[in-house]
Amino acid sequence: MEALVIIDMTNDLVFEKYEYEGREYEGNLVAPSGKEIINPIVELVKKILNRGNPAVLRLPKDHYNAFTNPKLELELAELGIDEVFMTGLVDEVCIYQNALGFLERGFRTNVVKGCTAPFNPEKGKEALEKLDACGAKMVDDIPADIGIILLLEDEHNENSEEIKSGSWPPHSMEGTPGALTIKPIRDALEGRK
């Protein structure tokens, strides 16, 4: 079973200021090219939706490596996922670490070109080259028969080091806008039959 993986495409990583339930929040545009990958990811979601009604699974991650959430491996096994197509933010951190996590666990791992973005272009390029050397494939597109969309998103609770240290804004906490998929992707996902 194949899955489209969308990593960290959350409001706080893409929008600088937005309103949610009558309250205004400010986010950090941490990857300057983050906005450029929104529409390509939306097109991938629409391609999958045109085929049928995929399962959508959203798992929070309290760390750059989503495999620190024990539910991830359990869900992957239960769903029978053996191949992933990675999209999202950012190449040299979460894309790199999670792609390695999938590779280490024996998953066929693909990174979709034009659907990831780096903090730093040079470091992002190096990370993708390392992934390629480790066995990840850099692909131009995804198969149309993907049956699962997996959203791995930053969502910190009050006990996380990021929140306690003050290095992450409070809108990255559970239940706040920073923990929600960005609107264009959310809108596409809501188009499921």
Buried (B, 14 or more C-beta within 10 A) or exposed (E): BBBBBBBBBBBBBBBEEBEEEEEEBEBBEBBEBBEEBBEBBBBBBEBBBEEEEBEBBBBBBBBBBBBEBEEBEEBBEEBEBBBBBBBBBBBBBBBBBBBBBBBEBEBBBBBBEBBBBBBBEEBBEBBBEBBEEEEBEEBEBBBEEBBBBBBBBBBBEEEBEBBEEEEBBEBBBBEBBBBBBBBBBBEBBEEBE
